[in-house]
Amino acid sequence: MSIEQLESIAQAMVAPGKGIIAIDESNSTIKKRFDAVGIECSEENRRAYREMLLTTPSLGEHISGAILYDETIRQKTKAGVPFTKVMLDAGILPGIKVDKGPQPLAGFPGEVVTEGLDGLRERLNEYARLGAKFAKWRAVITIGEDSPSGTCIEANCHALARYAALCQEAGIVPMVEPEILMDGDHDLEACYDVTEVTLRSLFGSLYEQNVMLEGTILKASMIISGKSCAQQASADEVAEATVRCLKASVPALLPGIVFLSGGQSDRDATAHLNAMNQMGPHPWPLSFSYGRAMQSAALKIWGGDIVANVAEAQKMVHARARDNGMAALGKWRG
């Protein structure tokens, strides 16, 4: 695939008023969410839940793509239609999570590095045949008294860059996600400093690995106070700090930036995105790639009932997509 084709896909991912829904939870992660609302985590329940999400009427009005899990990209609707066909017919690009998760970083207690590069070329080629147009790899950075170390940041950014190069080789747009966790008592300034250092390292690594930025999407954390911080920043403070940090560290050549919700409440994730876009225009589109902030309310409504509650749950999915789509334009009214 040419760089022009990759660029076209990347631009479609951040089309005005549209964003990404992340439904790429591993089986162990979705089990926790199912357990919380009393749903058995069977393969059929996982399939039915994701069918409910992906077949939401008019979802493509506000959703440009969906990140899937390995199990999900191979699944079909109850009627036997592959999920990838359902998505493409609705104008929604199929994406795929390809990393194998964080593992302890040897020599650096408490820090992790994301693994999954072994065999990635072959997996990406298979995912491309299954219909994937973009992929996602998540790195995890924790702020603590003596962390993150430079080694942790460098190791994770190198892995993100190697993954991105392999994606583009396979004709897949890489979404690079260096997540700065909200866990901890750090303040807004500490989050800013760590995020800026991480993003500078990331784009240095992408350059070294000959990754074409025109065909790459950044999935970024917002600059936000730690969950345990006594002084929680306001929406305007989050927006100002996040935009300032991105302008200091992200090349304008990038087609777009999508934000992770990272444990924020549904409302906060939408309000912060809206505040940022009201500050625009920016060098790149600022949109969303939310998981829990798109799904949590709908999951409670659905409750594992494969038939009875589907329509009401889908109304909630569409409402969350609409609200975040408006926030991506800076037009959300709360």
N, C-alpha and C positions, 0 to 999 in steps of 0.2 A: 504494500500500500504506500502511496506517495505521501509526502509531507502535506500536500494540499488536501488530501483526503482526511488525514489525521487532524489537520487544522479545522476542517469543516465539521467533523464530529465534535471536536472540543468546543467549537463555537456554538453548536446546537445544544450542548450540555448546559450552557449558561445563557440560553436565549432569554430575551427580556421577559421578566415575570415568571420564569420557570426555574425549578431546581431539582435536586435529586432526592429520592426516598431511599434510605438505607435499610434493606431487609436482609442483611448478610450475617445475622447472628449465627454463631456456631450452635450445634445441637445442645451443648451444655449451657450456653448463655440463654437460649430461648426457653430451655427447661425452667430456669429461674423465673422468667417472666410468666410462663404458663403456671408454674407452681403458685405464684403470688395471687392469681385469680382462679385457682382451682381447676386448671385444665390439664388433662393427661398429655404428656409430651410424646405422643406416638407419631410415627412418620405420617400417618394419614391426617392427624390433626395439624401437624406442621404444614402439610401440603394444602389442606383446606383453608388454613389461616392466610397463607400467602396467596392463594387463589382469591380470597375475599379482598385482599389489598390490591392485587394487580388488575382485577376486573371491576374496580370502582368506576362507575359511569363518569365520563368526561374527565378522568384523571389526567389525561394528556394535555388538558388546558393549562395546567400549572406544574406538571411534572415532566421533565425532559428525559429522565433516566432513572433506573432502579438498580442498586447494587444487590446482587444475589449471592447466595451461598452455593457451594458445590452441589449439594443435594437439590437445591431449588432450580438451578439452571437446567437440570435434567428432568424436571417434573412436568406434568401436564394438568390441565383442568379435569374436572370430573367427566367432561364430555370428550376428553382425549386430545385436546389441543395443546401443543407445547406452550409453556409459559412465554418463551421467547417470541413465538408467533403472535400471541395475544398482545404482548408489549409493542412489537413493531407495528402491528395493525392499529394500535392506539397512538402511534407516534412517540413511543417511549423507548429509549435506547437501553438494551440489556447490558448491565455491567456485572463484574464478578470479583469477589474478594479472593486474592491469591496468596496472601501471606499465611504462614503457619503459626502465627502468634508470638508473643514475647517470651523469651527464655532468659534465665539469669546470665548476666554478663560476667564471665569469669574474671576474678581479680577485683571486682567492684561490687561489694555487697550491697544489696538493695536496688541495684540498677539492672536494666534488662536491655536486650537487643532482639529485634524481630528476626525470626528465621524463616526459611522457605525458598531460598535461591536454588537449592539442589533440585534438579529436575524441572525447574520453572519453565525453561524453553519449551519442553514437550507439553507441559500443562497448558501453557498459553496457546500453543497451536491447536490443542484440542478444544479449548474454550472458544477460539475464533471459529472453529468449525461448528460449534454449538450455537453460535450467533452472538457472542459477546463483542461489543463495540468498544468497551473501556474496562479497565480493571482498577482495583484499589489495593494499596499496601499501607498498613498502619504501623507507625513507630510510636513508642510510648516513652515520654520524658517526664520524670517526676522531679518536682522542686522540693528540696529538703535542706537541712542545715549545711550539708557538704555535697549536695547534688543539685543539678546533674554535673557529672565530670565532663571534661572536654572529650575524653575517650568515648564515653557513652554517646554523646552527640555525634561525634565523628563516625563511630561504627554504624549507628542507625542511618545517618545520612548517606553513607557509602552504600549501604544495602538498598535504600530507597532509589538511589541513582542507578545501581546495577539492574534492579527490577524495572525501572522506567525504560532503560535502554533495550531490555529484552522485550518489553511490551511493544515498543515501536517497531522492533524487528519483526514482530508477529502481526503488525497492522492493527494494534490495539492502543487506544489512548490511555496513558498512565495517569491515574489520580494518585498524587503523592500526599500522604497524610502524616505529618509529624505532630502528634497530639501532645500538648502540654497539659497534664492532668490538673483538674481542679482540686484534687485532694491536698490538704495541708492548710497551714495558717499563714501562708505568704500573702503579701499585699499586692496591689495592682502594679506597683513599680517592679517588684521582683518578677512577676509574670512577664512584664514587658521586656525586661533584660534577657531573660532566658529565651523567650520567643524570638527576639531579634537575633541573638547569637545562633539559635538553631536554624532559622530561615537563611541566614547568611551562609552557614555551613552547607545547608541543603542545596542552595543554588550554585555554590562553588563545586559541589560534588556532581551535580547534574551537568555542569559545563565540562568538567573533567571527563565524564563518561560520554560526551558527544550526544547528550539528549537534546532533542529539538524542542525548545520551549513552546514553539507555536502549536505543537501537538501534545501539550501537557496541561493538566489541571491541578491546582493546589487545593487540598482540603485542609483548612487551617483552623486552629483554635482561636477563640476570641481572647483578648487581653482582659482577664477577669480576676477578681479577688479569690483566694483560696476559700474552700467551703468553710473552714474553721477560722477565717480571719475575722477579727472583731469589727473591722471597718469594711463594709461591703460597698463596692463602687456602684454609682448610679448608672442607669442606662446610657446617659449622655457621656459619662466618664469612660465607660467601656467602649463606646463607639469612637470617641476621640482618640483614645490610646490605641485601639486596634488599627484604625485607619493610619495613624501616624507611624506605627510600627511596620505596617505593610508597605507604606511608601518608602520607608528607610531600607527595606530589605528585599523587596520583590520586584524583579524587572517588569517594566511596562509591556514587554513583548508577550507576556503570558496571556492566553485567551481569557482566563477568568479564575476567580477564587470562590470556592464554596466553603461554608462554615459547618463544622460539626457542632452538635448541641452540647455534648460533653457532660451530661448530667444536669444541665440547666432545666428549669421548669419549662413547660410548653410556652407559656406566655413570655417569659424572659428571653428565650431563644428568638422568638418572633420580634419582640420589642427591640432587642439589641441590633438585629439585622435591619430593621426599619430605621432606627436612628442613624446607622451608618450610611444608608442610602439617601437619607435626607440631607446628609452632608455633601453629597456628590455634586458634579460628576467626578468619578475616580478614573485612574488609568486602566482599570479592568472592571468588568461586571462583578458585583458582590452578590452571591446567592447562597443557597443552603444545600446541605446534604445531611438531613436529619434522620435519625433512627427513632429513638424513644420519643422525641418531641413531635414526631409525626404519627406514632403508633399507639402510645400508651392509653389514650382515652378510647380509641377504637377497640383495642384489645379487651378492655373491661366490658364494653358493650357487647362485643361478639361472644365472649364467655365460653367458647368452645361449641356453641350451637351451630352446626354446619348449615342449617336452613333458616331457623326462625329469626335470628338477629342480624343476618347478613346485611340487609338493606339499611338498617339503622347504623350499623358499624361503618358501612361505606359512606353514609352521609357525613360521619365524623371525619373519616379519612379525607374526603373532598373538602370539608371545611378547613381542616388544618393545611391542606395543600393550597387552598385559595388564600388563606391568611398569610402564609409564608411567601406565596407568589406576589401578593401585594407588598409585603415587606421588602422583597427583592427589588421593587420599584420605588420604595420609600413612600408608599401610599396606604399603608395599613392604618386603620383608624382605631384599633383596639376594641 
